[in-house]
Amino acid sequence: MRRNNLDIYADILRAARGGAKKTRIVYQANLNFKIVEKYLKNLILRGYLETNGNGVYLTTLKGNGFIKRYEELLSLMPEAPLRHTDIGEEMMTAQNARGPSTHLNGGGGRR
């Protein structure tokens, strides 16, 4: 499954919780050096991440709050489908379990 920007932000912020250099963040967040630059700059500009000037990045209190809320949202959907096609398959399975619909083929509708 492909990660979205929020997933990547959370991975970077988790990697930098105790302080981390760019190399550690790249490996822990499973990114490359070119891509991680864009995310680091964005997180710093928004106050979720800071640097000490020696190449060490540290998650701020605001960043820790982001991680907490992100994880809370994930916990609300523990069995969420992974793909849009899964949703369609679940709907078809539920319809088949209920039997044929009376709304199809003029079954009971007004004319």
ROSE-586297 format. One record per residue (C-alpha): x, y negated, z negated; residue in one letter. Coordinates in pm, whole numbers, plus 50000, padded with zeros to 5 digits. Layout:
BEGIN
XYZa
...
END
This chain:
BEGIN
500005000050000m
501274965650088r
501774940449808r
500224905949817n
501874873649696n
500414877049345l
501924911949311d
505304898749422i
505134868749187y
504314891848897a
507194915348986d
509674886448998i
508434871548671l
508654905448497r
512224910248625a
513244876048489a
511584879248147r
514814883447954g
516904864148204g
518154878348532a
520404869348820k
519104869849174k
520574904249249t
518704920248961r
515454903149064i
515894914849425v
516304950949317y
513644951549044q
511064933549259a
512014954449565n
512654924349791l
515524912350006n
517684881749940f
516164860850219k
512564866350107i
513254862649736v
514534826949789e
511104814749900k
509394830549600y
511974818049349l
511674782249474k
507884783949461n
507854797949106l
510334771648986i
508364743049146l
505194754648972r
506854759048632g
506624796948607y
510374802448632l
513464782448537e
517174785748595t
520004777348359n
522354764948631g
524584795848609n
522434816048847g
520294831048571v
516524828948613y
514194830248316l
510424834048303t
508804804448123t
505894805447878l
503634796148168k
505114825148368g
504494849348082n
500894836948072g
500604844548443f
501864880048388i
499434885348101k
496404873348302r
497524892748611y
497754925048410e
494364918148246e
492764914848588l
494364947148707l
493064965348400s
489494955248488l
489674975248810m
491455007848722p
489675028348989e
489485002349264a
489855016049618p
493235010649774l
492035003550127r
488944988750288h
488305022050459t
488045038450116d
485125015350037i
483295026350350g
483965062950273e
482645058749916e
479475042150045m
478885070350297m
479435096650027t
476965079149796a
474365076450074q
474745113050165n
474275122949800a
470965103649784r
469645118250107g
468315100250413p
467205064450375s
463535056150431t
464555022550574h
466095037450886l
464125045751199n
460955027651094g
460355048250782g
458025026750577g
458774992050711g
456124966350811r
455394959651176r
END
